[in-house]
């Protein structure tokens, strides 16, 4: 074990992992986080807390993680390169580790143009791959990016994202290989609706033996309505929503669409579980957290493993 | 006026390490003015490289290398010499290097770092080509600049928002990493993208460095 992470422990034990996601509020209200944390608690091994997703100002990920931690959640702090340079990133990395958060997901970040402050100056001092490498050097070499040494290292289980549906497709496995070489311990993928394309990407991953060097969690998310699925297809960068998915939601009476969305999500979980190299799922039910218990139960993934610490 | 200076010789020699024969290009515009890639510097570079066992298949100093029509016309007379070379070393700023990369289907090495555009943007006006970062990356990106043309200045390949050759920020903006990927594929150099690019030294760039110190 490199860290005290529950997620690392679950994966090392060979259990099929389940991670969830929690979006902090656009306010200083801690109760929103407590409410969501209570719903997710017994159904996931760790919960990502987003870092200004879609570049909208929200409570800081690390702060929301601390509130969720009080409710007994294990957290994955998300950290983007959009808003901080390497100095600020390293300060936050030291801080979250000192506060007992065990996992980090290293991201470049959604461009500021998408958010509610499109006139902001984007930072992008380093990119997500360089961030992975920086955290690894801090943890394993006790070294800051500049090369200076530190007394106590941040023991973080290091994650990165990958999108099998972005272009150029031929580069997507190579990009994963770069993240693995940089030091990623686990990967959470973009939300999967096109299972065939995901399977093709996973084949490329296995051909290079990458699934043996990094833990891959397949990204899944339920859709509540036909409109929400269409929005994903046309407006969210890097998404691949096949027409068949929209047709399936359209094919049921309106009052049953959200049920069908849940069933579709469980079906996708069952399909990706069969793919060699997938060792868990990352379930992103943002602003629909109450459906998580049902999805995890229906997929036969409860109870979650518990370790005596 | 684009202000450039020659890269350290060690960097240039690393770039051309696997090349036996090289074609040299300089510019009589800004690069001549700044002494980084005019007639004199091209002649000196020829000797320097020959002393290190490289063959020089030919050389040319173009009037305004950033003018792609002019460059295309001029290079036509050197078809044979360019074909005989393994690569092209361009002794001028980032705009000139990228012009050559656009008009010739051959590996292009940047021989200079671009320090400042001094407010102007050369003769190539239809797009941002150079962000004066002071540490030219064009060697690793097929002669196309991701600092100037990627919305996130990414150095390790496209982000997850690149789809159908377009940038996630705007459907009218081409994804520069798709362009880089396509060009490196054409040149048989996709392995260049496997390299882990370390964090950039922004202190030498106009974006966050002290300009007075850089240009004095």
Interface residues (C-beta under 8 A of the other chain):
Chain A: X81 X82 X86 X108 X109 X110 X111 X113 X114 X122 X124 X125 X126 X127 X128 X129 X130 X133 X134 X145 X161 X162 X163 X165 X166 X167 X168 X170 X171 X174 X175 X177 X178 X181 X182 X190 X237 X238
Chain B: X151 X152 X153 X154 X155 X156 X157 X158 X159 X160 X161 X162 X163 X164 X165 X168 X169 X170 X175 X177 X178 X181 X182 X190 X193 X194 X196 X197 X198 X199 X200 X202
